[in-house]
Amino acid sequence: MATKESRYTIMSVLMMLSVILFALMLAIGGVKGIGAFVSLWISFAIMVVMTILISFQFNAFWVLLIGGASLLTVTVLSASADERTTIIALIASLIVMLILLAVILPTEHIAIAQGFAEENSEELEGLSLAININFGTLGIVAALLATLGAIAEASVAIATGIGELLNSKPSLQDNELIGVGQLLGKQIIGTAVNTVLFGFLADFLSLAVLFSKLKYTFGEILNAKLFTSSMLSLLYALLGVIITLPITIIIFLLYQKHQKVDANRGKL
């Protein structure tokens, strides 16, 4: 258990890092930097509220859908993009979230990777696990929440890139826009995938050291609950980032057609 002094030390470090982050975002990003900093704390507050609601036995799936949609909205709006980009990115993010939820639900039940692993037994010794919460449901919630940031960033980047391209060349046909959008999106997706992958490798480093010290075999590592849950989170995030590209392009084309129809009606 952490002592009172250690808790004070942790809080002091967090406050110091928060002040440094705010100063850097203000110096580099200006007003947009302040908006991004505020959105970070709003997202944190949403996560806290979601945790409280789930602990009070509210339906975890409704909490996940409403909280996830709120997190995506805050993240997309914090990008300070134009109205068209914001609408397209938000719709694409919500659709990808629902698709991932449909993938995560059966996968988590098949993998049975939720809950605490054997490696956590020493930390949990003397503590009661009778918290009356389904760990399978918690695993689904955690798996989906871990993908939302990458999805929102990828959708905003793709929608912004395609929008800038269309503004510079308004005469582009739909098939040309799709081709150029795919080329642009692949570059953005490559960067996003690398970001997700490096984040996983950083988290997996301590886990790899643990497996090495415990002399796990390759088969034991593959069947370890900690490794399985980490790998599934990586695969969910990668899948979300990849399918964001075609969905964003499709929604962008539908939005453009809708705008053209409205413009023609206005002329009539």
Helices and strands as residue ranges (DSSP letters): H 4-29, H 31-55, H 60-77, H 83-111, G 118-120, H 121-124, H 135-168, H 174-213, H 218-223, H 225-267
